Amino acid sequence: MKVVNVDDIALLLKQGHNHQTDWFAEHTPSQTLAETLAAFANSHGGTILIGVIGQNGIINGVQDVDTTIDHVLEAALSLDPPLIISMPRQVRLKNKTLVVVQVPSGMPYVYALNDGRYLYREDTQNSPLNPRDLRRLMIERGQINFETEVVSGASFDDLDWNKAGEYVSNLRGTSDAKTEDVLLQRGCLVQQDGRTRPTNAGILLFGRDPQRFIHGSEITAVRFAGEAMGDTFTRQDIIGSLPDQIRRAETFLRDNLRKGVHLSTTMTREESYEYPMEAARELVVNAVAHRDYSIIGDGIRLFIFSNRMSVTSPGGLAGPVTIANIKDERFSRNPIIVQVLSDMGFIERLGYGVDRVIALMREKNLHEPTFEETNGGFRVELYNRNVSDEGSHPTAPATPVFNGIYNNVAINPRQEAALIYLHEEANTRITNSDLQSLFPDVHAETIRRDLAGLVEKNILQKKGQKRGSYYVLAEN
């Protein structure tokens, strides 16, 4: 919570100590302040109030504001690396002066105390990070690169050199380069003890059997019948190299997303999925490119429900990226994977797809995607309902469906198609040629009789003569 005024401070005191709020007396030891500063910085940020005591948050104020601010900044700079925060500020509340210290979320490093301890915030406590969580946090913030680590037990022969060779042959400016040299340059191979060894990135991108070495590096794709998980579903476990997984996931989407058929303004039949296919594919590519592969035993989950599509990937948002700035901030924990997938044409190197997905959903008058950090992961969801009239984006008129009846009069499918066309905002008239273009295999005389039949049923009115004739909706 960003503290803006005294009302915000009053709310924090009312809520009490928690994972993002703590308070101390004026003369609290530097080490105590440093511990909470480090814990907040290694978690999701937080606010420290100086001049408050006791569990119930009794305000006793600060007498020497300048010295207190210096004390806080010294504690922040004592961390390794030094923690750079905004200047603490003084606020008056109940005739007392408080010093407000804020640690933003999405800090770029993992911070240690001067005695070497790493802490994180767990509810109201500053707790030590265990080695596994510390390593994961360092990977998330780019201080350790999982991609470039050598794969234990893997050898030169565990790469699919046909796939690697095809990748290199399609790269610009590498026509004369050896495949091995290019993979070394990309970070997919490293020299170790006089031997060439594959890295985690190399195995994931070009491995013959990546899941043998990196457990959990797969996609679980499921289509459920309803809005929640149930007993009726279609499931596919998608394994293989990352490029292969993306291709297979796209096939799963095409096979399992619902399709609808509508008439375009030019009277052509257009088939569309319940979500823009490019947006759905983009979410899968993003998950494959940016998930945390150091998390063993947990893969990407692609779940399609009747009302939404959900993509959950292991690992929280990386580096300085937060839910609040996800549309603008750019950071990748897997730069090698991102680069190679970009070389292959799967993603744009300079963009990570969020803006594109939002734009695609807006174009189809669907709600923007929702983003959520889960316990140990990150989830994006698309919803297939239209934006409401009160929403930020106007709702396009829905395409009508008559189901063979119009104004209590039976109509055939061709007549229904003609009426759907006329009910679209851009269309006020229809001709024989318009309807013929929709049903090119139907004889022209049948098309003429269909439209004439709608005139007889007092649904359409005919205007003009011979070649200049057209039909409009009858005024009832």
N, C-alpha and C positions, 0 to 999 in steps of 0.2 A: 504494500500500500504506500503510495506516495503521499507524504504528509505535506499539506498545503497551508492549513490554518489551525487555529486552536480547537475547532470542532473535530478535526481529524485526530488531534492528540487526545481529546476527551474520549473519543471512541476507542482508541487504542488502550487507554487505561481501563475503560469499562470492559473490554474484551479480555484483558489480563495477559500474563505471560503466555506466549505461544511460539510456534516455529519461526515467526518473523517479527516478534516484538520482545524487547527486554528493557530493563531500566536499572539504573545504579545511582548511588549517592555521589556527591560532588568529588570526594577524595578517594574514589575507588582505585585500587592499584592498577598500574599499567598492564600487568600480566593478565588480570581479569578482563579488562577491556579488550586486549588483544585476542583472547580466547573467543569472545563472542563475535568480534569483528571477523576473525578467520572462519568461524563456524557459519556465519551468515554468508560470507563470500564464497564458501565451498558448497553452499546449498542454493537457496532461492532468494538471497538478499534479505534485508530486514531493516528495522528501525530501532535505534537505541535512544532512550531518553535519559539524560543526565540531570539529576536534581529530584529524583523520585526514589522513595524507599519502601520496603515492606512488600509482602505478597499482595496487599490490597491497593498498592499504588498511591501511597501518601506523598503529596507534593511538598517537599521542604525547600526546593529551590537551589540555585547556584549563586554564590556570592562573588566569585572571581571568574567572570565569563572567559576572558582572554586566556587565563592560565588553564582553564578547563579545556578549551578548544585546542590549545597547544598540546595538552596531555593526551587528548584523543588522537590527534594527528601523529604524535610520536609513537603511540601504540600501533597505529595502522602501518607506519613506516618500518616498524620493527619486524614485520612479517617478511617471509621469504617466498616469492618476491615481494617488495614493498607494495602495500595495498593503497592504490590511489583512489580517493573518494572526494566527493564534493565537500566544500568547506562547511563544517557544522554551523548551525545558525541558532540564534537565541530567540525564544518565543516567550511571551508573557501569558501566564495562566493562573487565575486566582491570586493575582497580585504577587506572583512568584515568577522568577526567571528560570526557564529550562533551556538546556542545550540539546538540540535535536541532531542526531547523527544518522545518516541514511547510507546503507550499502545496497546498491542496485543489484537486480538479478542479472544473470548472464555474464558474470565476470570472466575475463579471458584466461585466467590461470587458476592453478590449485595452490592454495596458500598454506605455508607451514609456520608454526611458532618458532621462536628462536631456539627452542630446545629440540626441534626436529619433529614435533608432533603435528599430525594433520587432524583437524576436527571438522565435524559437520553438525548441523542443527537437527536435532531429533526431538520433536515436541518442544518442551521447555528446557531441554538440556543440551549442552555442548558435548558431543560424544566423539570418541576416536574413530577415525576411518580404518576399517580393516584392510589388509593388503589388497584383497580382490576389488573392493569398492574404490579404493584409492587408484588402482591401476585403471579401472573403468573410467573414473572421473578424469584422469589425466589423458586418456584417449579421447574422451568427449571434448576436452578443451585443447586438444592438439599438442599436448606436451609429450605424449608418447604416440607413435604412429604404428598402429597394429598392422597396417598394410605392408610396411617394409620389413616386418619381422620375418625371419626364416622359418619355414614350416617344419616342425619337428618330424623327422622320419620321411620327409618327401625328397624325391630326387629329380634330376633332369628329366627322367623318363616318365614322370607323373604328369607332365604337360602334354596336351594334344597339339603336336607340332603342325599338323595340317591346319587346324584352326588358327594357330599363331601365325603360320605362314600366310594364310589368306588375309588376316588382319594387316600384316605388314605390307603385303602386295597392294592393298587398297589405300595405303597412306600416301599422301602427296610428298614428293621429295625423298622417297626412300626406295626408289626402284632398284638401286644397286646395293642397298644395305642388307646385311645379314640379319635374319630373324632374331638370332640370339643377341646381337648388338642392340637392336631396337628395344627388345624386352628389357635389357639391362638399363638402357636409357630411360625407359618408362617406369622402372622400379619393380617390374614383375620378376626380375632375377637379380641376384647379388652374388658377388664373389666372396666366398668365405673359406678360409684355410686352403686356398688354392683350388677350390672347387666352385662350380657354378650351381647355385641353389635357388629353387623357387621361393618367392615370398608369398605371404598370405594373399596379396592382391593377384599375383600370378596364378596361384591355384584356383582362386575364385573365378578369374576371368578365362583361363585357358586349361584348367585342370581336367584330366580324364574323369576323375571321380572326386569333386571338391568336398562332398559330404563325408567322405572317408577321413578327411583331415580337419575340417572345420564343421563341427556338429551344429546343427541348427541353421545352416546356411541354405534353407529351402523356403518355398512358399506353400502354405496350406490354403487352398482355394475351395470355398464351399458356397453353394447356393441353397439357401433355406427357403421353405415354402411360405413362411409367415414373417412377422415382424420381429420374432425372437428365435433363438436356437430351438430346434425341435427334432423329432424323430424322422421327419421327411426332409431329405437333403441330397444334393449331388456334391461329391467331394473328389478333389484331385490333389495329390501331393506332387508338387512341381519341383524337380531336382535338376542337377546338371550345372553347367557353368552359368554365370550370370546372364550373358547374352541369350543363351538357350532358355533360361527361366523367363526372361521378359517376353520372348516370342511365344512360349507355351501359355503364359498368363494371358496374353492378348487373345490367343485362341479360345481360352476358357471364357473370357469376357464375351467374345462374339457368340459363343455357343449358349451362354447362360443369361445374358442381359435380355430383358423383354424387348420386343420390337413392335412398332406400330407403323401403319401405313396411312399417309394423308396426301391430300392433293396440294401441289404447289400452286403459286399464282399463275403459272403457265399451264395448269391442268395436267401436269405430269405426276405420276404416282411416286411419292418419295417414302423410302423406308428409313425409319430412325429408331435409335435405341432409347431406352428410358433415361440414360445419361449420355451426354456427348462422348462418343467413343474416345476422342482425343483426350478429354479430361480424365476419364477412367484409366486410360493407358498411362497418362502422365503421373498419376498417383502411384501406380505400380513401379514405374521407372524411378521415381523419386525415392520410394522405399528401398528398392534394390541398391540404388546409388549411395544412399545416405544413412542406412541403418548401421547399428553397432555390431560388427561381426565378432567382436571379442566376447560377446555374451553367448555362452555355450548352452545349447539345448533349447533355444527359443528362436523360432523363425518368424517370417512375415506372415501375417494372417489377412487373407483377402476374403471377406465375408460379404455376400450379397443377400439382403433381406428383401421382403416385398416392398418396403418403403425407403430403403437406404442401401448404400454401399459403403463398407467400412474397410479401411486399410490400416492395420496396426503393425508397427515395426519396432523391434527391440532397440532400447537405448533412448534416452531423452534427447531433447534438442541440443545440438552441438555448439560449442563455443559461445559466442555472445548472442546467439539466436534465442528468442523467447516467443511465447504466444503473441505478446503485444507487438513485437517488431518483425514477425515472420514474413510479412509482405515486403519488407524493405531490406532486412539484414541478409547478408550472404556469408555463409561459412560452410565448409565441407570437412567432415572428419575423414573422408576417403578420397583425397584428391587424385590418387592414381586411378582408382575405379572410375571416378567422374571423367577424367581425361580420356581413358580408353573407351568408355561408353560414348563419349562425345565423338571420338574419332570414328566410331562405328555408326554414328548417325542417330543414336538413341536419344540423346539430350543435347541441348544447347549449352556450351561450356560456360557462358556468361550468365545464364539464368537457370533457376532451379525449379521453374514450373508453377509456383504458387500463383503468381499473377495470371499466368495463362489459364490455369484451371478456373480461377474466379471469373475471368472474362468469358470463357466458354460456357460456364453455367449461366451467366447473365444473358448471353446471347439466346439461350434456350428458355429464358424467363424462369429459371430454376433458382432455388436458394443458393447463396454462396456456401462453400464448404465450411464445415466446423472443424476446429483444431483443438486437440486435448492432449495434455501430458498425462499419461497413466502411470501406474506404479511400475517403473522400469521400462516404459515404452512411450511411443507417440502415436496418436491415432488421428486420421483424417476421415471425415464422413461426408458423402454426398447424399442429398435427399431428392427424391423424384417428384415431390409436390411443387406446384407452381407458387410463385411469390403472390401473396395476398394483395388485394387492392390497396391496403394501408401501407404496404411495404415500401422500401426505398426505390424499388423499380416497378414501373407500371406493369400490370398483368395484361398480356396480349389476350384478345378474345379467344375463347376455347373453340376448337374445331368441333362442330356439332356432329352427333351421331344419331341417325334416325331409325336404325334397325328395321328398315322396310316399311315404316309408317310415317306419313307426313300429313299433319292436320286430319288425322283419323282416316287417311286414304292410303291404300296399299301402293307401294312403288317398288320397282325392280332395282337391282344394284346399280345399273347405269343411270337411271333416273336419280337415285340417291346421290351418286357422284356429281351429277349436274347441280343438285341443290346444295351440296356441301360447297361447291365452287362459288355459287352465288351468295352464300352466307359469309364468305370471307370478305373482310373489310375492303380489300382492294378491287373487288369484282362487282360490277353492277349489271353485267350482261353476259350471255353465253351464246355461242354460235354452233352450228353443226360441226364446223371444223374443230372447235375447242373440244367438244365431247369426243369427236372422232380420234383426236390425238391421244386421248386417254385410253381408248379401246381400239387400237389400230387393227385388231383382227376381226372386229365386228363390221358387218356390211354397212355401207353408208345409208341404205334404205332403212335398216333397223335403227340406226342412230336418229334418222329423221322421225320415225314413228315414235321413238322414246320421247322426244321433245314435244311432238304433236300430242302425245298422250297426256303429258303434263298440262298442256293447254286445255285439253278436253276436261281434265279434272279440276280446272280453275286454279291451278297452282302457278302456272306461268302465263304470261301474255306475249304474243308474237308481235314484233315491231318490224316495219320495213317490208320490202318485197324481194322475192327471188334471191339473187346472190347477196343482196344487201340486208337480208333479214337476220334478226337476232331475237333473243328471248330474255325477258326480265321477270322478276317475281311479280305475281299478280297482287294488286292492292286489295286486301280483304278487310 
